Amino acid sequence: MIDILEKIRILKLERNWSEYQLAEKSGIPQSTISSWYRKNQIPTISSLEKICNAFNLTLSQFFFYRGKLNF
């Protein structure tokens, strides 16, 4: 199973972005992003599309992305 929150975390780390920077680039309030992690909630498709746009990825690329970091 794909861990969407972990994938977002890895993409954020690879770019050295803070949660605030991701919020600014995606247009999603930082409180919403923080809430996903606190409550272990999966973002909606609409929010995930905004996140992908911030990372300059399509949804398809996001789901197939393996990451440059080895965890």
C-alpha positions, -999 to 999 in steps of 0.1 A, spaced: 0 0 0 12 35 -9 18 58 21 8 91 6 19 112 36 53 95 37 57 102 0 49 139 5 74 140 34 101 125 12 94 149 -17 95 178 8 128 166 23 144 162 -11 136 198 -19 146 210 16 111 225 20 94 232 53 58 225 58 53 263 54 70 263 20 49 235 8 18 253 19 29 285 1 37 267 -31 6 245 -31 -19 271 -19 -31 248 9 -31 262 44 -3 250 66 -28 240 92 -44 216 68 -11 200 59 -2 197 96 -36 182 103 -30 154 78 0 143 98 -14 148 132 -46 129 124 -30 105 99 -55 116 73 -51 111 35 -54 144 15 -84 147 -9 -77 142 -46 -81 180 -51 -55 187 -24 -32 160 -37 -34 177 -72 -23 210 -56 6 192 -38 16 176 -71 15 209 -89 38 223 -62 63 195 -67 59 199 -105 45 163 -108 14 147 -123 -7 125 -101 6 95 -120 42 106 -115 35 111 -78 21 75 -73 50 59 -93 77 81 -77 102 61 -58 122 90 -43 158 99 -44 163 94 -7 168 59 6 148 53 38 
